[in-house]
Amino acid sequence: MDLPTVSELIRTADPQHWRPGDAWLAGGTVLFSYGSDTLQRLLDLTAAGWEPLAMNDDGLEIAATCTIAELYTFPGAVPPRVRQAWPALDLMQPCCDSFVASFKVWNVSTVGGNICTGLPAGPMTSLAAALDGTALVLSPGGTVRRVPVAELVIGDGRTALAPGELLRSITLPATALRARTAFRRLSLTNLGRSGVLLIGRTDEDGSFVLTVTAATKRPVQLRFPSLPDAAGLGAGLAEAIDAGLWHDDVHGLPAWRRDMTYRLAEEIRAELAAPAPAPEDGSL
Ligand SMILES: Cc1cc2nc3c(=O)[nH]c(=O)nc-3n(C[C@H](O)[C@H](O)[C@H](O)COP(=O)(O)OP(=O)(O)OC[C@H]3O[C@@H](n4cnc5c(N)ncnc54)[C@H](O)[C@@H]3O)c2cc1C
């Protein structure tokens, strides 16, 4: 698709440069494939120079400009003691694989661009929401706010970002990274977009968090003080997701997404109820 009305490309990551008619440009895989006949300027974030991934004792900060390729290789590059302390890093590769993307999309598209596009099947939204990620958002007026990623995507292609707001980074807290997790994804075709993507998490205090994405128009999270039984989980899903929230597009009918959500949620519950498997030799 074309961008015939764009007349300027400006290298900046300063929200104060934003004005109506501008769009933040990250990997460009959405901007250049959807096209636009109204945008006037693209504000290019790719030269911002933000460190893609920065760890400290409190957690992991992922820059909005971190590419899917960079995120994918990260768990294999951290020291074994970090991999052992933060087992939830194991979610990164299946979430990246959920793109089923081409070489080009894989290498240029960004974590921030995926979340800001707000697709129900956005796997970076799934990952960040499931691990209680917090978005650092900078506004053109100079204010800074932090928003849970689970609340940043509010509908199909809709986010809670105001015009001109810039997603700077996502922080995943160490408490969530220490959790045991279980991942399930379904698509109607082998290389298709996710129709259902669920992630379950049991924290060190025994609490259980289930995050439903792709099946619903926006992320839905269920929190339990301990792992529920099957009936309790089913009742929680029924309470949290009303009929109008199931997503409906060519990647899956609402009834199918609903049935598969209940089925995969129970699989996750059963997996996390069983003792954790011992790490394979040499896997750390
Ligand atoms: C072949 C193909 C397959 C794809 N498969 C999938 C898929 O399976 N699942 C999926 O979710 N998507 C998919 N996409 C869509 C897209 O590639 C991803 O959502 C990608 O992660 C977008 O990132 P980007 O860096 O390219 O975003 P861009 O195109 O640069 O930007 C996307 C939008 O976000 C805004 N934006 C970008 N960064 C920021 C920021 N830091 N702050 C505020 N706003 C920002 C831009 O202004 C724009 O509106 C696919 C695309 C293609 C072409």
The ligand as an SDF file (V2000), in Angstrom:
LIG
                    3D

 53 58  0  0  0  0  0  0  0  0999 V2000
    3.3480  -10.8420    6.5760 C   0  0  0  0  0  0  0  0  0  0  0  0
    2.9150  -10.2340    7.8860 C   0  0  0  0  0  0  0  0  0  0  0  0
    2.5570  -11.0690    8.9340 C   0  0  0  0  0  0  0  0  0  0  0  0
    2.1550  -10.5210   10.1590 C   0  0  0  0  0  0  0  0  0  0  0  0
    1.7630  -11.3680   11.1680 N   0  0  0  0  0  0  0  0  0  0  0  0
    1.3050  -10.8300   12.3300 C   0  0  0  0  0  0  0  0  0  0  0  0
    0.8440  -11.6640   13.4120 C   0  0  0  0  0  0  0  0  0  0  0  0
    0.8160  -12.8840   13.3010 O   0  0  0  0  0  0  0  0  0  0  0  0
    0.3980  -11.0750   14.5350 N   0  0  0  0  0  0  0  0  0  0  0  0
    0.4170   -9.7200   14.6840 C   0  0  0  0  0  0  0  0  0  0  0  0
    0.0310   -9.2160   15.7290 O   0  0  0  0  0  0  0  0  0  0  0  0
    0.8490   -8.9110   13.6980 N   0  0  0  0  0  0  0  0  0  0  0  0
    1.2840   -9.4240   12.5460 C   0  0  0  0  0  0  0  0  0  0  0  0
    1.6780   -8.5950   11.5310 N   0  0  0  0  0  0  0  0  0  0  0  0
    1.5650   -7.1360   11.7370 C   0  0  0  0  0  0  0  0  0  0  0  0
    2.8920   -6.4610   12.1460 C   0  0  0  0  0  0  0  0  0  0  0  0
    3.9740   -6.9560   11.4270 O   0  0  0  0  0  0  0  0  0  0  0  0
    3.2310   -6.5830   13.6380 C   0  0  0  0  0  0  0  0  0  0  0  0
    2.1320   -6.1560   14.4160 O   0  0  0  0  0  0  0  0  0  0  0  0
    4.4960   -5.8200   13.9920 C   0  0  0  0  0  0  0  0  0  0  0  0
    4.9420   -6.2230   15.2640 O   0  0  0  0  0  0  0  0  0  0  0  0
    4.3520   -4.3120   13.9550 C   0  0  0  0  0  0  0  0  0  0  0  0
    5.5960   -3.7400   14.3630 O   0  0  0  0  0  0  0  0  0  0  0  0
    6.3240   -2.6120   13.5300 P   0  0  0  0  0  0  0  0  0  0  0  0
    7.5280   -2.2720   14.3270 O   0  0  0  0  0  0  0  0  0  0  0  0
    6.5790   -3.0510   12.1290 O   0  0  0  0  0  0  0  0  0  0  0  0
    5.2190   -1.4540   13.5770 O   0  0  0  0  0  0  0  0  0  0  0  0
    5.0270   -0.1770   12.6400 P   0  0  0  0  0  0  0  0  0  0  0  0
    4.4260   -0.5970   11.3190 O   0  0  0  0  0  0  0  0  0  0  0  0
    6.2370    0.6660   12.5690 O   0  0  0  0  0  0  0  0  0  0  0  0
    3.9160    0.5910   13.5180 O   0  0  0  0  0  0  0  0  0  0  0  0
    2.6510    0.0150   13.7560 C   0  0  0  0  0  0  0  0  0  0  0  0
    1.7490    1.0560   14.4370 C   0  0  0  0  0  0  0  0  0  0  0  0
    2.2170    1.3120   15.7600 O   0  0  0  0  0  0  0  0  0  0  0  0
    2.6080    2.6810   15.9020 C   0  0  0  0  0  0  0  0  0  0  0  0
    3.8320    2.6330   16.7060 N   0  0  0  0  0  0  0  0  0  0  0  0
    4.9460    1.9070   16.4660 C   0  0  0  0  0  0  0  0  0  0  0  0
    5.8240    2.0250   17.4700 N   0  0  0  0  0  0  0  0  0  0  0  0
    5.2530    2.8610   18.3770 C   0  0  0  0  0  0  0  0  0  0  0  0
    5.6730    3.3640   19.6380 C   0  0  0  0  0  0  0  0  0  0  0  0
    6.8610    3.0220   20.1960 N   0  0  0  0  0  0  0  0  0  0  0  0
    4.8490    4.2020   20.3070 N   0  0  0  0  0  0  0  0  0  0  0  0
    3.6350    4.5490   19.7830 C   0  0  0  0  0  0  0  0  0  0  0  0
    3.1890    4.0960   18.5860 N   0  0  0  0  0  0  0  0  0  0  0  0
    3.9800    3.2570   17.8930 C   0  0  0  0  0  0  0  0  0  0  0  0
    2.8050    3.2110   14.4920 C   0  0  0  0  0  0  0  0  0  0  0  0
    2.5860    4.6030   14.3950 O   0  0  0  0  0  0  0  0  0  0  0  0
    1.7470    2.4090   13.7330 C   0  0  0  0  0  0  0  0  0  0  0  0
    0.4680    2.9820   13.9150 O   0  0  0  0  0  0  0  0  0  0  0  0
    2.1110   -9.1110   10.3170 C   0  0  0  0  0  0  0  0  0  0  0  0
    2.5030   -8.2840    9.2560 C   0  0  0  0  0  0  0  0  0  0  0  0
    2.8910   -8.8130    8.0610 C   0  0  0  0  0  0  0  0  0  0  0  0
    3.2790   -7.8740    6.9410 C   0  0  0  0  0  0  0  0  0  0  0  0
  1  2  1  0
  2  3  1  0
  2 52  2  0
  3  4  2  0
  4  5  1  0
  4 50  1  0
  5  6  2  0
  6  7  1  0
  6 13  1  0
  7  8  2  0
  7  9  1  0
  9 10  1  0
 10 11  2  0
 10 12  1  0
 12 13  2  0
 13 14  1  0
 14 15  1  0
 14 50  1  0
 15 16  1  0
 16 17  1  0
 16 18  1  0
 18 19  1  0
 18 20  1  0
 20 21  1  0
 20 22  1  0
 22 23  1  0
 23 24  1  0
 24 25  2  0
 24 26  1  0
 24 27  1  0
 27 28  1  0
 28 29  2  0
 28 30  1  0
 28 31  1  0
 31 32  1  0
 32 33  1  0
 33 34  1  0
 33 48  1  0
 34 35  1  0
 35 36  1  0
 35 46  1  0
 36 37  1  0
 36 45  1  0
 37 38  2  0
 38 39  1  0
 39 40  1  0
 39 45  2  0
 40 41  1  0
 40 42  2  0
 42 43  1  0
 43 44  2  0
 44 45  1  0
 46 47  1  0
 46 48  1  0
 48 49  1  0
 50 51  2  0
 51 52  1  0
 52 53  1  0
M  END
$$$$
